[in-house]
């Protein structure tokens, strides 16, 4: 495929409209509505989101992670606290979570400040994971160089022997919670005149505006 063929790729968006009159008064309710619809549409990995961070070197990084819960306090994911994303967040605690649901022609971007969840919340989630996932969290020094996959697999065997069926929560692993100050909801429309509705927190009040596509 050459560059011209890539440039010619396009499709028409024909999904529902999005207006200030039809969205909810608060962004968390609107996000919950759209997440429910994404789950009901049987979208693969509907909770997957691109997490964008900026590290101490001022260079942006992005990776796909899974949203594990959200409420009026924010949106949370879990990871190794020694990972690249965690080090970025230690240096700069602001980030963006971006969801893309192609089947529904929808995107959501959530902006805000991130901090670690409580140890209690991290432990509750960790204990809910399958055993193999808990052992993998112990075995992987995330983002660090490893000689081979065999090294990781052997480490899992050793950890199973050490912990049995009840590995504890590692001290280097846990959750991050993003407290939003801005949500943007994007709905694909015909002729590229997409709908963009943004909620922005100003003086403790969520203001709603429409953006040009």
ROMARFI-333899 format. One record per residue (C-alpha): residue in three letters; x, y, z. Coordinates in pm, 1 decimal, padded with zeros to 6 digits. Example, Ala and Ser with C-alpha at 12.3 -4.5 7.8 and 13.67 -1.06 7.14 Angstrom:
# ROMARFI-333899
+------+----------+----------+----------+
| type |        x |        y |        z |
+------+----------+----------+----------+
|  ALA |  01230.0 | -00450.0 |  00780.0 |
|  SER |  01367.0 | -00106.0 |  00714.0 |
+------+----------+----------+----------+
# end
This chain:
# ROMARFI-333899
+------+----------+----------+----------+
| type |        x |        y |        z |
+------+----------+----------+----------+
|  UNK |  00000.0 |  00000.0 |  00000.0 |
|  UNK |  00143.6 |  00338.3 | -00099.6 |
|  UNK |  00080.6 |  00679.5 |  00052.9 |
|  UNK | -00184.3 |  00767.5 | -00204.1 |
|  UNK | -00387.0 |  00459.5 | -00117.3 |
|  UNK | -00373.9 |  00547.9 |  00251.5 |
|  UNK | -00492.4 |  00900.6 |  00179.7 |
|  UNK | -00788.2 |  00764.0 | -00015.8 |
|  UNK | -00914.6 |  00549.2 |  00273.5 |
|  UNK | -01230.0 |  00696.1 |  00423.6 |
|  UNK | -01577.0 |  00605.2 |  00538.4 |
|  UNK | -01890.9 |  00798.4 |  00619.0 |
|  UNK | -02011.2 |  00840.5 |  00974.8 |
|  UNK | -02384.3 |  00790.3 |  01017.0 |
|  UNK | -02436.9 |  00750.8 |  01391.1 |
|  UNK | -02652.6 |  00947.2 |  01632.1 |
|  UNK | -02621.3 |  01317.2 |  01696.4 |
|  UNK | -02485.3 |  01475.4 |  02014.3 |
|  UNK | -02621.2 |  01807.2 |  02136.8 |
|  UNK | -02607.3 |  02022.5 |  02448.7 |
|  UNK | -02980.6 |  01961.9 |  02487.4 |
|  UNK | -02946.2 |  01582.0 |  02495.8 |
|  UNK | -02639.2 |  01531.9 |  02717.2 |
|  UNK | -02667.1 |  01495.1 |  03092.1 |
|  UNK | -02602.8 |  01786.1 |  03328.6 |
|  UNK | -02284.8 |  01625.0 |  03458.1 |
|  UNK | -02002.3 |  01451.8 |  03267.3 |
|  UNK | -01981.8 |  01143.9 |  03486.7 |
|  UNK | -02342.9 |  01057.8 |  03408.2 |
|  UNK | -02280.1 |  01111.2 |  03036.3 |
|  UNK | -01966.5 |  00897.5 |  03049.5 |
|  UNK | -02155.9 |  00623.9 |  03232.5 |
|  UNK | -02431.7 |  00633.8 |  02971.0 |
|  UNK | -02185.3 |  00597.5 |  02685.1 |
|  UNK | -01984.8 |  00327.4 |  02860.3 |
|  UNK | -02304.2 |  00127.9 |  02917.5 |
|  UNK | -02392.5 |  00160.4 |  02549.6 |
|  UNK | -02041.6 |  00052.0 |  02446.5 |
|  UNK | -02066.6 | -00256.0 |  02667.8 |
|  UNK | -02414.4 | -00341.0 |  02536.5 |
|  UNK | -02283.5 | -00306.1 |  02179.9 |
|  UNK | -02045.0 | -00591.9 |  02259.8 |
|  UNK | -01739.1 | -00386.5 |  02168.0 |
|  UNK | -01418.4 | -00579.2 |  02225.4 |
|  UNK | -01226.7 | -00426.0 |  02516.6 |
|  UNK | -01474.0 | -00141.5 |  02559.0 |
|  UNK | -01287.9 | -00036.1 |  02874.4 |
|  UNK | -00957.3 |  00000.5 |  02688.1 |
|  UNK | -00820.4 |  00353.1 |  02681.0 |
|  UNK | -00510.1 |  00527.8 |  02559.8 |
|  UNK | -00331.6 |  00685.4 |  02855.8 |
|  UNK | -00115.0 |  00981.7 |  02752.8 |
|  UNK |  00150.1 |  01116.1 |  02990.0 |
|  UNK |  00447.2 |  01352.0 |  02979.0 |
|  UNK |  00764.6 |  01261.3 |  03167.9 |
|  UNK |  01044.8 |  01462.6 |  03322.4 |
|  UNK |  01208.9 |  01484.9 |  02978.4 |
|  UNK |  00899.5 |  01669.8 |  02843.6 |
|  UNK |  00841.0 |  01394.3 |  02586.2 |
|  UNK |  00488.8 |  01252.2 |  02559.0 |
|  UNK |  00416.4 |  00881.2 |  02587.4 |
|  UNK |  00098.9 |  00685.5 |  02521.5 |
|  UNK | -00012.4 |  00329.0 |  02582.7 |
|  UNK | -00338.1 |  00135.1 |  02605.4 |
|  UNK | -00453.3 |  00034.0 |  02952.9 |
|  UNK | -00785.0 | -00086.6 |  03094.7 |
|  UNK | -01023.9 |  00123.6 |  03299.0 |
|  UNK | -01108.5 | -00072.3 |  03612.5 |
|  UNK | -01364.7 |  00149.5 |  03780.8 |
|  UNK | -01503.4 |  00500.5 |  03778.1 |
|  UNK | -01722.2 |  00706.9 |  04008.2 |
|  UNK | -01773.2 |  01072.0 |  04096.4 |
|  UNK | -01417.1 |  01082.2 |  04232.1 |
|  UNK | -01257.1 |  00983.3 |  03902.3 |
|  UNK | -01136.6 |  00702.2 |  03678.3 |
|  UNK | -00888.9 |  00436.4 |  03788.2 |
|  UNK | -00640.6 |  00189.3 |  03641.6 |
|  UNK | -00373.4 | -00032.0 |  03798.1 |
|  UNK | -00008.8 | -00085.0 |  03716.0 |
|  UNK |  00345.5 | -00134.9 |  03840.3 |
|  UNK |  00457.2 |  00177.6 |  04026.7 |
|  UNK |  00806.0 |  00143.0 |  03873.9 |
|  UNK |  00672.9 |  00143.4 |  03515.5 |
|  UNK |  00734.6 |  00415.9 |  03259.9 |
|  UNK |  00383.6 |  00557.7 |  03296.8 |
|  UNK |  00414.0 |  00566.0 |  03675.3 |
|  UNK |  00747.9 |  00747.0 |  03656.4 |
|  UNK |  00595.5 |  00994.8 |  03411.5 |
|  UNK |  00311.2 |  01059.2 |  03654.8 |
|  UNK |  00553.4 |  01106.1 |  03943.5 |
|  UNK |  00723.8 |  01379.6 |  03739.6 |
|  UNK |  00404.4 |  01531.1 |  03595.7 |
|  UNK |  00075.4 |  01423.4 |  03756.6 |
|  UNK | -00145.9 |  01540.6 |  03468.9 |
|  UNK | -00269.9 |  01300.3 |  03201.8 |
|  UNK | -00535.1 |  01225.4 |  02941.5 |
|  UNK | -00744.9 |  00910.2 |  02912.0 |
|  UNK | -00883.9 |  00856.8 |  02561.8 |
|  UNK | -01153.5 |  00603.7 |  02468.9 |
|  UNK | -01237.3 |  00513.4 |  02108.1 |
|  UNK | -01543.0 |  00307.4 |  02020.2 |
|  UNK | -01530.6 |  00274.6 |  01640.8 |
|  UNK | -01847.2 |  00065.4 |  01624.7 |
|  UNK | -02043.8 |  00359.3 |  01768.6 |
|  UNK | -01838.3 |  00634.7 |  01598.8 |
|  UNK | -01755.6 |  00774.8 |  01940.8 |
|  UNK | -01457.7 |  00906.1 |  02130.3 |
|  UNK | -01421.2 |  01037.5 |  02485.1 |
|  UNK | -01119.0 |  01225.3 |  02619.3 |
|  UNK | -01086.3 |  01278.2 |  02994.6 |
|  UNK | -00830.4 |  01527.9 |  03125.6 |
|  UNK | -00714.2 |  01573.3 |  03481.8 |
|  UNK | -00470.8 |  01519.3 |  03764.7 |
|  UNK | -00367.7 |  01170.4 |  03871.7 |
|  UNK | -00268.8 |  01036.9 |  04211.0 |
|  UNK | -00223.9 |  00691.0 |  04359.5 |
|  UNK | -00529.2 |  00516.1 |  04498.1 |
|  UNK | -00539.9 |  00408.0 |  04860.1 |
|  UNK | -00361.0 |  00086.8 |  04951.7 |
|  UNK | -00698.8 | -00058.5 |  05049.8 |
|  UNK | -00843.7 | -00003.5 |  04700.9 |
|  UNK | -00531.5 | -00146.8 |  04539.1 |
|  UNK | -00547.2 | -00456.4 |  04756.5 |
|  UNK | -00917.8 | -00507.3 |  04692.9 |
|  UNK | -00864.4 | -00500.9 |  04319.1 |
|  UNK | -00547.3 | -00710.4 |  04331.3 |
|  UNK | -00725.3 | -00988.5 |  04519.4 |
|  UNK | -01001.3 | -00992.2 |  04255.4 |
|  UNK | -00754.7 | -01074.8 |  03975.7 |
|  UNK | -00694.7 | -01431.1 |  03854.0 |
|  UNK | -00405.6 | -01605.8 |  04026.8 |
|  UNK | -00187.4 | -01603.6 |  03715.2 |
|  UNK | -00232.6 | -01228.7 |  03678.0 |
|  UNK | -00132.5 | -01172.8 |  04040.0 |
|  UNK |  00179.7 | -01382.6 |  03993.8 |
|  UNK |  00262.3 | -01196.5 |  03673.2 |
|  UNK |  00242.7 | -00865.3 |  03858.5 |
|  UNK |  00513.7 | -00995.6 |  04091.3 |
|  UNK |  00723.8 | -01145.2 |  03811.9 |
|  UNK |  00735.9 | -00843.9 |  03580.8 |
|  UNK |  00958.1 | -00547.0 |  03654.3 |
|  UNK |  00751.8 | -00350.2 |  03405.6 |
|  UNK |  00938.5 | -00139.5 |  03147.4 |
|  UNK |  01275.4 | -00283.5 |  03251.2 |
|  UNK |  01495.4 | -00486.7 |  03013.1 |
|  UNK |  01458.0 | -00865.2 |  03044.5 |
|  UNK |  01683.6 | -01128.0 |  02887.2 |
|  UNK |  01404.3 | -01348.4 |  02752.8 |
|  UNK |  01045.8 | -01461.3 |  02801.9 |
|  UNK |  01182.4 | -01777.2 |  02962.8 |
|  UNK |  01319.8 | -01565.6 |  03246.7 |
|  UNK |  00971.5 | -01431.4 |  03319.7 |
|  UNK |  00809.7 | -01773.5 |  03298.6 |
|  UNK |  01065.3 | -01921.9 |  03536.1 |
|  UNK |  01007.1 | -01636.4 |  03775.7 |
|  UNK |  00633.3 | -01715.6 |  03779.0 |
|  UNK |  00711.7 | -02078.1 |  03867.1 |
|  UNK |  00932.6 | -01965.7 |  04153.8 |
|  UNK |  00672.1 | -01722.8 |  04282.4 |
|  UNK |  00402.5 | -01988.9 |  04274.7 |
|  UNK |  00625.4 | -02208.9 |  04489.0 |
|  UNK |  00685.9 | -01915.1 |  04723.0 |
|  UNK |  00329.4 | -01782.4 |  04759.3 |
|  UNK |  00108.4 | -02074.3 |  04664.5 |
|  UNK | -00243.7 | -01964.1 |  04569.3 |
|  UNK | -00242.8 | -01641.2 |  04772.3 |
|  UNK |  00028.1 | -01397.1 |  04660.4 |
|  UNK |  00008.7 | -01070.4 |  04856.7 |
|  UNK | -00016.2 | -00728.0 |  04700.3 |
|  UNK |  00332.5 | -00619.4 |  04591.6 |
|  UNK |  00458.9 | -00297.2 |  04749.3 |
|  UNK |  00545.6 | -00173.8 |  04398.0 |
|  UNK |  00202.0 | -00228.0 |  04244.7 |
|  UNK | -00131.2 | -00047.2 |  04274.6 |
|  UNK | -00382.6 |  00194.2 |  04134.1 |
|  UNK | -00391.1 |  00544.3 |  03994.1 |
|  UNK | -00700.7 |  00763.5 |  03999.0 |
|  UNK | -00756.3 |  01051.7 |  03756.1 |
|  UNK | -00963.5 |  01337.2 |  03896.4 |
|  UNK | -01111.3 |  01504.7 |  03587.3 |
|  UNK | -01137.3 |  01874.8 |  03518.1 |
|  UNK | -01242.2 |  01830.2 |  03155.0 |
|  UNK | -01437.0 |  01576.0 |  02945.4 |
|  UNK | -01478.3 |  01586.5 |  02568.8 |
|  UNK | -01742.3 |  01370.6 |  02397.5 |
|  UNK | -01707.5 |  01320.8 |  02021.2 |
|  UNK | -01977.1 |  01175.8 |  01798.4 |
|  UNK | -01900.4 |  01103.4 |  01434.0 |
|  UNK | -02142.1 |  01266.9 |  01187.7 |
|  UNK | -02186.5 |  01284.8 |  00812.6 |
|  UNK | -01957.3 |  01496.9 |  00595.0 |
|  UNK | -01706.1 |  01531.0 |  00878.3 |
|  UNK | -01930.2 |  01777.5 |  01064.3 |
|  UNK | -01878.8 |  01581.5 |  01384.1 |
|  UNK | -02040.5 |  01671.8 |  01717.4 |
|  UNK | -01802.8 |  01769.2 |  01998.1 |
|  UNK | -01940.9 |  01850.6 |  02341.6 |
|  UNK | -01699.7 |  01952.1 |  02616.4 |
|  UNK | -01755.7 |  01973.7 |  02991.8 |
|  UNK | -01503.7 |  02190.2 |  03176.6 |
|  UNK | -01484.1 |  02239.8 |  03553.4 |
|  UNK | -01473.9 |  02611.0 |  03637.5 |
|  UNK | -01500.0 |  02732.2 |  03997.1 |
|  UNK | -01651.0 |  02400.2 |  04099.0 |
|  UNK | -01920.4 |  02404.3 |  03828.1 |
|  UNK | -01926.1 |  02192.9 |  03512.3 |
|  UNK | -01978.5 |  02420.1 |  03211.4 |
|  UNK | -02094.4 |  02266.7 |  02880.1 |
|  UNK | -01992.7 |  02396.3 |  02538.2 |
|  UNK | -01993.2 |  02278.7 |  02176.4 |
|  UNK | -01664.6 |  02276.1 |  01984.9 |
|  UNK | -01617.6 |  02298.4 |  01610.6 |
|  UNK | -01525.1 |  01961.8 |  01457.1 |
+------+----------+----------+----------+
# end
